[in-house]
Amino acid sequence: MATEGKGKIGVLIEEHFDPFEFRAFNEYFPQQGYQVDYISHLWGNKEIKFHSNSEDGVIKENVTVTTEVNDINPADYKAIICIGAYAMDRLRYQEKVRKGQPSQAPAVVFIRKAMQEPNVKIAVICHGLWLLCAADVLENRRVTCAHNILVDVENAGAEIIYENDLAADIVIDENLVTGRHPDLVNNFMETLVKEIENKQRSLHAAMTV
């Protein structure tokens, strides 16, 4: 979507993604010098077209994804974003399950790996924490999220930060950046870019010592 000047930001996506966030990502991140890659589980297909939630009864956005989540290394990205709406719930699906076995859904396995990468920022907005709940990576993490899924996130062991009878707008906890609602997407994106670039400056300084 843009020249790969500062590196890549990967966005996990599936059907029923948030169209407002999608448009914002496509505009803002390339303007800041980052390439945006959309990533999903393709179920053996070369590509899949996913559609956004409707706006006023009309589906206005779609994206054709060719990047299979099983085939990529999270360390190749500056950040991984979990887009909002219901896409992350769909990415939790696994065809076969076993009692007592942690989720093996490809996107869940991927986000577990990404959370372990010290130089990769994980950014999640609105309902996106559904994916991290399935990955069992939220124990004692400080977050915010859509009010619809507060119970899910607290049951996964996270500490939700509250401000003035609302979940907080934006929360930063080490490598994890979370945003409550699509209306806050501009703040969310700006915060993420600052976190990425602060990390890059720290890495550069460490290399020059």
N, C-alpha and C positions, 0 to 999 in steps of 0.2 A: 504493500500500500504506500510505501515511501522508501526512499533510499535508506539503506541500513547504516545510518551514520553513527548512532550511539548503541546499537544492538537491538535485540528483539524483545517484545513483550508478547507472551502467549496468552490467549484468551480461551478458556474452556467454554464450550458452547454446545447446545442441543436444541431440540424443538422447544418452542414457547419461551424464548429468551426475551429480555426486556429491550424494546426497540429504542427507547430514549438513551439508555446506556450505550447500546450498539453504535448509534450515530455519534455520540460524544466521543467514544473511544477512537472511531475512525477519523475524526477531525483533530482531536487534541494531541494524541500521541505522535502521529507523523509530524505535526507542527513542531513538536519538541525534539524531533530527530530520531524517533523510535519506529521501527517496523512492527506492525501488528500482524500476528499470525493467529488464525482461528484453528482450534484443536478439538478433536472429538474422537469417540470410538465409532469406527466406520463399518463394523460388522462384516468385514471382508470385501467391502465395496471400495472402488477407487476414489469415490467422492459421494457425498450426500448433501442435498440442499435442505437447510433448516429454516424454519419460519419463526418470526417473532410472535409475541402476543398481539392481539388485534388492538387497534386504536379506533374508537368510535365504530366498532364493528368491521373494520377493514384491516387486513394484514398488510402492513406497509413495508416491512423489511424482510429480507431473506439473505442467506449467505451460503455459498457452496464451499464446503470444507473438504480439503484433500489431505490434511495432515492427521495421521492416525496416532492416537495417544500412546499406543503400545510401542511405537517406533522412534520416539524422541527422548532426548536426555534433558531433564529440567535444567541442568547446569548450562545449557546453551542459551538460556533466556535470562534477561535482567530481572524479569518479574513474570509471575503467572497470576492471571486474574480469573476468578470465578464469577461469571456474569450473573445478574440477578434474574428474577422471575422463576420459572419452574424448570429451567434447563438443568440445574445441578441435581434436582430430584431424579430426573430421567437418567442422568449419568451414573446414578447409584445402582441402576438395575443390573442384575446378573442372572443369566439364564438358569444356572444350576447352583444350588446352595446345599451346605451341609451344616447340621447342628453343631454349634460351638466354633465354627470356622469364621475368622474375620472376613469381612467383605473382600471378594476378589474381583469386583467390577474394575475394568481397566482404568477408568479415571480415578477411582478410589486408590488403587495401587500407585498410580502416578502421583497423586497429591501427597501420599505418604512419603514418597521419595523426594518430592520437591520441598517438603517441609524440613527435610534433613540437610538441604543444601544451604550452607551458611551465607553464600553470596547472592542468593535468589530471594527476592521479595515475594511474598504471597499476599495478594490483595483480594478481598472478598466483600461484595456489596449485597445488601438486601437479603434475599433468601439463599444466597450462595453458600452460607455455612452448612446447609444441608449436606453438601459433599464432605466437608470436614468432620461432621458428626459421624458419618459412616466410616471415615478413615480412622476414627478413634485417636485424634491428635489434638484435642481441645482441652485436655485435663490441665487445669490451673492457668489457662491462657486468658488474658484480658481482651474482651471483644465487645462489639456492638452488632446489632442485626435488626432485621424487620421484626416488628412486634408480634407478627403472626407466629414466629418460630422461637420465641424466647424460651419456652419450656423445653423444646428439643435441644437447644444449645446449652441450657443449664443442666439438663440431664446428661449431656455429653461431658460435663465436668468443667465447663468454662465459667469464668466470672464476667458477667455482663456489667458494663459500666453505665450508670444511670445519671442523667442530668435533668433537673426540673420536670419530673414526672414523665420523662421520655428516656429511652435508650439513647446513649450519647450519639452525637452526629458521626464522629470519626474517632477511632481508637487505634493507637500504635502500640504494639507489644513485640519488641525485638523485630523479627523478620516478618511479622504478620500485621497487615493494615486492614482494618474493617470499616465499612460504612453502613449506615442504617437504612438509607432509602435512596431511590433513584433521583429524587430532587436534590440530593447532596452530591451528585456525580462529579460536578466540577471541583468541589473541595476534595473529594476522594481522589481524583486523578492528579490534582496538583500536589496533594500530600504524597502520593505514591512516587511521582517523579522526584520530589525532594528527597525522599528516602533512598531511592535508587542512586541519585547523584551524590548524596552524603556518603553512601557506602562506597561508591567508586573513588571518591576523594580519600577516604580512609585507606582503601586498598593501595592507592597510588602512593600515599604518604608512607605506608608500611614498607613498600618496595624500595623507596628511595632512602630509607634510614640506613 
